Amino acid sequence: MNEEMRARAEIDLGALRANVRALRARAPRSELMAVVKSDAYGHGALPCAHAARQAGASWLATATPQEALALRAAGDTGRLLCWLWTPGGPWRQAIEADVDVSAGALWALREAADAARACGRTARVHLKADTGLGRGGCQPHDWDALTAAARAAEAEGVLKVTGVWSHFACADEPGHPSIAAQLESFRAALAAAERAGLRPEVRHMANSPATLTLPEAHFDLVRPGVSVYGISPSPEVGQPGDFGLRPAMTLSARLANVKRVPGGHGVSYGHHYVTAGETTLALVPVGYADGIPRHASGTGPVLVGGKWRTVAGRVAMDQFVVDLGGDTAEAGDEAVLFGPGDAGEPTAQDWAQAAGTIAYEIVTRIGARVPRVYVNADGG
Ligand SMILES: *Cc1c(COP(=O)(O)O)cnc(C)c1O
């Protein structure tokens, strides 16, 4: 038996391409940068990057430079940004591979310029403003120093500021007061960059929720991630179908065992579930090592034999159990953990709710032991 018989994450690249087109239609005057960090949110970086390009993503983005360099090594040649740098990072390799880099502090700008000087190239740099997220990026009080240093490096010919950008804290909570405040701060940062003499190609701020709900945040380029994979950033933003999006990943497994047990039988570690009467238990051979959250013990939903079942007892490393009650099944029958939802199966959002997390985490954590199987790789 091969691994696909145990479990598989089917990735519908046709859905992914349609999602990219739907997102482009929501931001018709902006370019689209598809975020493919963290192995394309667990969907597989290379096939998803290729599909996003096919559907018109003129830019791709990763978090780490290593992720960006892997795309280059696989033959991607389009515009590509990576933003998660640490001192001593592979600046020179990124610059030589035509990867746009990000700097949100003087040390990063200096390392980019030094690397460009060392290899005789011009680094393409996106300056990152912290407009309120309080994570990466440059605070307003340091922005003039950063833009002035960037302008000086431009004059020297070692770098070009190709982008100015920022990131939202609460765009997935439409109407949150921080959204307007961040937009105002970003506009101020853009104006200051212009006064410093910088003329970026692309100004960008919109993640998925802002791409879907906030046209005034679209600027020259939108930067969606989770929605490319057909997942809504939050229930408050809406359902995927509200925006013409369709989840690309379907996670399924084959039942590894089905058996009758008497009433009063404990199930899985700790015996947190005890059968109410004689019943049929089915073993689903995926567990937390495969990314099934242990926090979904006793709550996670699974479609078996056309009905939703709930994880009975604890999720273990490699397996969990569902109680089929009066129904029967056979070893080898399919259990669908999540998918688009239109064949009656749960969605990643349902698992997020069951585990007290967000759908982003559900798909991104699906483990390397689960093979990704690509469908609709060609076509519209
Ligand atoms: C992950 C990420 C995105 C994409 O966010 P989504 O909510 O998945 O659309 C955009 N920009 C930055 C800086 C990110 O880290």
The ligand as a MOL file (V3000), in Angstrom:
LIG
                    3D

  0  0  0     0  0            999 V3000
M  V30 BEGIN CTAB
M  V30 COUNTS 15 15 0 0 0
M  V30 BEGIN ATOM
M  V30 1 C 1.1290 36.2120 5.2730 0
M  V30 2 C 1.1910 37.6140 4.8160 0
M  V30 3 C 0.3050 38.1030 3.8320 0
M  V30 4 C -0.8800 37.3150 3.3490 0
M  V30 5 O -1.8800 37.3790 4.3450 0
M  V30 6 P -3.2870 36.6530 4.1540 0
M  V30 7 O -4.0780 37.0950 5.3190 0
M  V30 8 O -3.0130 35.1890 4.1360 0
M  V30 9 O -3.8230 37.1230 2.8560 0
M  V30 10 C 0.5120 39.3640 3.3420 0
M  V30 11 N 1.5280 40.1270 3.8050 0
M  V30 12 C 2.3620 39.7050 4.7740 0
M  V30 13 C 3.4430 40.5960 5.2550 0
M  V30 14 C 2.2240 38.4500 5.3200 0
M  V30 15 O 3.0600 38.0400 6.2880 0
M  V30 END ATOM
M  V30 BEGIN BOND
M  V30 1 1 1 2
M  V30 2 1 2 3
M  V30 3 2 2 14
M  V30 4 1 3 4
M  V30 5 2 3 10
M  V30 6 1 4 5
M  V30 7 1 5 6
M  V30 8 2 6 7
M  V30 9 1 6 8
M  V30 10 1 6 9
M  V30 11 1 10 11
M  V30 12 2 11 12
M  V30 13 1 12 13
M  V30 14 1 12 14
M  V30 15 1 14 15
M  V30 END BOND
M  V30 END CTAB
M  END
